[in-house]
Amino acid sequence: MARVVVDVMLKPEILDPQGQAVQRALPRLGFDGISDVRQGKRFELEVEGPVDEAALARIRELAETFLANTVIEDFDVRVEETAEEVAP
């Protein structure tokens, strides 16, 4: 079984009030040197069977039509190794 990760972020030109609130709080909490914070969403999909180009195309379609609002958000789809794949 493979894991496909879909990261959804606001487009750079879209105001991110949640990210700004976090960024303003960081110095008060002792975390200096952070100039910008953007908040997004991460979806982890466990996929049965091989993750080939057809499966990735289907997941991109899912992301574009359901997981992200493409008017204000960008998304990235990638395959991530699972612990089972990494184990010797």
trRosetta pair geometry for C-beta under 8 A, 3 or more apart (Angstrom, degrees):
i j d omega theta_ij theta_ji phi_ij phi_ji
1 46 5.5 12 166 -176 122 97
1 47 6.7 159 -166 71 71 47
1 48 6.2 -34 -115 -100 90 50
1 82 6.8 24 91 -3 80 164
1 84 7.4 69 50 45 82 147
2 46 7.6 155 82 -156 37 51
2 47 4.9 -23 69 59 88 103
2 50 7.6 52 -7 -151 135 30
2 51 4.5 -94 82 -22 157 125
2 79 6.0 -25 173 -152 125 107
2 82 6.8 -156 -134 -15 36 114
2 85 7.7 45 -108 -49 72 140
3 44 5.7 -16 -166 -169 111 96
3 45 6.9 143 -159 73 56 47
3 46 5.8 -29 -99 -98 71 59
3 47 7.3 167 -98 11 18 85
3 79 7.3 123 82 -163 54 59
3 80 4.7 -45 94 68 107 95
3 81 7.6 11 43 101 105 9
3 82 5.1 123 -9 -69 112 96
4 44 7.7 149 77 -159 43 47
4 45 4.6 -21 63 64 92 105
4 47 5.5 48 -6 -25 110 126
4 51 6.2 162 -66 -129 111 140
4 55 7.9 -158 -55 138 149 107
4 56 7.3 -177 -127 -107 139 72
4 59 5.4 -59 134 -141 157 166
4 77 6.4 2 177 -170 108 92
4 78 7.2 169 -156 87 66 32
4 79 5.6 -40 -102 -101 72 60
4 80 7.2 153 -112 14 19 81
5 42 6.4 -19 -166 -167 102 95
5 43 7.0 151 -158 80 50 54
5 44 5.6 -18 -102 -103 76 67
5 45 7.5 -173 -79 20 27 76
5 77 7.4 162 84 -151 49 45
5 78 5.4 -16 60 64 94 83
5 79 7.8 148 16 -116 78 11
5 80 4.9 52 -17 -21 116 125
6 42 7.4 152 80 -159 51 46
6 43 4.3 -7 58 57 101 107
6 45 6.8 43 -7 -11 104 113
6 59 6.9 -153 -66 165 118 106
6 62 7.9 -113 -67 95 160 102
6 63 4.8 -163 -146 -100 139 122
6 67 5.6 35 123 126 148 165
6 68 7.8 -129 162 -36 119 108
6 75 5.8 -2 -175 -174 94 118
6 76 7.2 162 -153 78 49 46
6 77 5.3 -12 -102 -100 78 74
7 40 6.1 46 -180 128 84 142
7 41 7.5 159 -158 85 46 51
7 42 5.5 -14 -105 -105 70 75
7 43 8.0 -159 -70 25 28 69
7 75 6.6 160 83 -154 50 62
7 76 4.7 -4 54 53 100 98
7 78 7.9 9 0 14 103 104
8 40 5.6 177 89 -176 53 101
8 41 4.4 -5 57 59 107 97
8 42 7.6 -163 22 -74 73 31
8 43 7.2 44 -11 -7 108 103
8 63 7.3 -170 -78 -161 103 101
8 67 6.0 -152 -59 141 138 97
8 68 4.6 -168 -127 -93 119 98
8 73 5.2 17 -178 172 95 134
8 74 7.5 168 -151 86 52 41
8 75 4.8 -20 -99 -100 71 92
9 38 6.0 45 -159 141 114 127
9 40 3.9 -50 -93 -96 69 135
9 41 8.0 -165 -68 27 43 62
9 73 6.5 156 82 -154 30 83
9 74 5.7 -17 65 61 84 88
9 75 7.6 157 20 -90 65 42
9 76 8.0 16 7 -1 105 101
10 14 4.3 -120 175 80 109 123
10 15 8.0 -70 160 76 152 26
10 16 5.2 178 48 -83 150 102
10 19 8.0 -126 31 -9 131 134
10 38 6.6 -139 47 -165 98 108
10 39 7.8 42 -1 68 112 62
10 40 6.9 -143 -2 -93 67 83
10 72 6.1 -29 -140 152 80 89
10 73 5.7 -62 -102 -101 38 71
10 74 7.8 35 130 17 13 78
11 14 4.8 90 59 -4 80 108
11 72 5.9 -128 11 -174 103 42
11 73 6.4 -143 -31 -103 76 17
11 74 5.5 104 -90 -25 70 96
14 72 4.9 93 -100 -163 155 93
14 73 7.8 -54 29 -71 160 51
15 20 7.7 -22 -178 -23 84 133
16 19 3.7 16 127 27 123 120
16 20 6.1 147 94 -21 71 85
16 37 7.8 -141 112 103 131 66
16 38 5.3 154 -15 -131 179 69
16 39 6.1 160 -177 29 119 81
17 20 5.5 -54 -143 38 34 114
17 21 6.3 39 157 -24 66 102
18 21 5.7 -50 -149 31 32 112
18 22 6.7 30 153 -15 63 103
18 39 4.5 -53 101 29 116 150
19 22 5.8 -55 -151 37 33 110
19 23 6.2 34 152 -21 67 108
19 36 7.5 20 155 172 120 71
19 37 4.3 -169 -169 108 84 78
19 38 4.6 -11 -113 -114 157 27
19 39 4.5 -157 -66 -8 84 84
20 23 5.5 -54 -144 37 33 113
20 24 6.3 32 157 -19 66 105
20 37 7.3 179 -69 63 23 95
21 24 6.0 -54 -147 36 29 109
21 25 6.5 25 155 -18 62 110
22 25 5.8 -63 -150 37 31 110
22 26 6.8 48 153 -43 65 96
22 37 4.6 -103 87 113 112 159
22 39 6.8 121 2 -58 140 113
23 26 6.0 -37 -155 3 32 118
23 34 6.4 -143 -134 117 78 108
23 35 7.9 -2 -151 142 123 20
23 36 6.3 -27 -107 -143 144 28
23 37 4.1 -167 -62 16 92 109
24 27 7.7 -56 -177 25 37 97
24 28 7.9 23 141 -3 63 112
25 28 5.6 -67 -162 43 51 113
25 29 6.0 37 148 -15 82 114
26 29 5.8 -70 -148 44 31 105
26 31 4.1 -77 -172 78 92 107
26 32 7.5 153 133 -79 100 27
26 34 5.1 -47 137 50 168 132
26 37 7.5 154 -34 -40 133 136
27 30 7.7 68 -172 -59 32 12
27 31 6.9 -99 -75 68 29 58
27 32 5.8 57 -114 -94 79 72
31 34 6.0 13 136 -5 102 125
34 37 6.5 31 155 -56 123 97
41 67 7.6 -158 102 176 131 94
43 63 7.8 -172 49 -104 140 93
43 67 5.6 -78 -13 -141 156 138
44 80 7.6 -56 -131 42 97 139
45 59 6.5 -173 62 -130 160 122
47 51 5.4 89 86 -81 150 100
47 55 6.2 89 -171 179 146 136
47 59 7.6 -59 -85 -69 133 131
49 55 7.3 -175 96 -84 103 142
50 55 6.9 -171 105 -11 62 144
51 55 4.9 -119 -141 88 51 141
51 56 6.4 75 174 -55 87 87
51 79 5.3 144 110 -106 153 129
52 55 5.4 99 47 11 59 100
52 56 7.2 -118 107 -2 32 93
53 56 5.7 -56 -144 41 33 111
53 57 6.2 38 155 -24 66 104
54 57 5.7 -51 -148 33 30 113
54 58 6.6 31 152 -19 62 104
55 58 5.7 -54 -152 35 33 112
55 59 6.4 30 151 -17 66 106
56 59 5.6 -54 -145 38 35 110
56 60 6.3 40 153 -22 66 102
56 77 6.3 142 -161 126 89 134
56 79 7.6 -71 -90 -49 113 103
57 60 5.6 -50 -148 34 32 113
57 61 6.5 36 150 -20 62 103
58 61 5.6 -52 -154 34 33 114
58 62 6.6 38 146 -21 64 102
59 62 5.3 -46 -149 33 38 117
59 63 6.4 40 151 -20 66 102
59 77 5.6 137 113 -147 113 142
60 63 5.6 -51 -147 36 33 112
60 64 6.2 30 155 -18 66 108
60 77 5.4 -107 -82 -4 78 155
61 64 5.8 -57 -143 39 29 109
61 65 6.1 4 165 0 66 115
62 65 6.5 -73 -139 48 21 93
62 66 5.5 -41 -175 37 63 117
62 67 6.3 50 134 -12 79 109
63 66 7.3 -73 -108 56 11 74
63 67 4.5 -46 -131 49 54 122
63 68 5.5 27 168 3 77 109
63 75 4.7 -169 165 126 127 160
63 77 6.0 -140 -19 -67 156 112
64 67 8.0 21 -6 45 20 84
64 68 6.5 -31 -110 57 29 106
64 70 5.8 14 -152 -53 74 135
64 75 7.2 -143 -74 40 57 136
67 75 6.7 91 97 -111 111 152
68 73 4.4 -140 -165 99 97 124
68 74 7.4 -46 -165 133 148 8
68 75 4.3 -123 -46 -45 154 125
69 72 5.4 10 103 43 109 90
69 73 5.1 90 60 14 67 112
70 73 6.3 -77 -95 66 30 74
70 74 7.8 65 -134 -96 67 37
70 75 7.7 -69 -93 0 84 105
81 85 4.6 -126 -161 81 89 129
81 86 5.4 94 145 -54 128 96
82 85 5.1 98 54 5 70 101
82 86 7.3 -144 97 -3 38 91
83 86 5.8 -62 -147 39 35 109
83 87 6.3 46 156 -36 69 101
84 87 6.0 -44 -147 17 29 115
